[in-house]
Amino acid sequence: MTTNREEQLERQEKIMAGLKIAYERMLEFKRQKNSEVVVMREGKIVRIKP
């Protein structure tokens, strides 16, 4: 029987894996469309060409 804490950790790992996949897909989409990625670095908005 798994504990609530173990279930939380497993769920968190799945969420992080899903976010990684979504990020990779977003970057690939931006490359295909020759579009910039907008991020925040050190409190400033920065545009990056992927």
N, C-alpha and C positions, 0 to 999 in steps of 0.2 A: 504494500500500500504506500503510495507516494504522499508526501506531506504537502501542505499548502505552499510552503516555501519552495519546494522542488517544482511544483506546478508553475509557480510564478517565474522561476528561473528559466524553465523550459519555454514558457510563453514569451519571455523577454528575448531569448535567443532566436525564436522564430520571427519575432517582430524585427529584430536587427538584421536578420538574413533577408527578410522581405524588403527592408529599406535599402539594403545594399543592391539588391536586384533592381529596384525602382531607380536608384541613382545611376546605375550602369546603363539602363535603358534610356534614361533622360539624356545622358551624355551622348549616346549613340544617335538619338533623335536630333539633338542639337548639331552634331557633326554632319548628318545627312542634309539638314536644312541650312547649313552654314550660318548658324545663329549663335549669338553670344550667350554665355551663362552668367547670370547676375548673382553675386554673392556679397556677403558683408564680411569685411576683414578689418580688424582693429577699429570698429565703429564707423567705417566708411563703406559706401557701396562701390563695388568694383565689377567691371565687366571683363569677362575672360573669353577668349576665342578657344574653343576646344580643339 
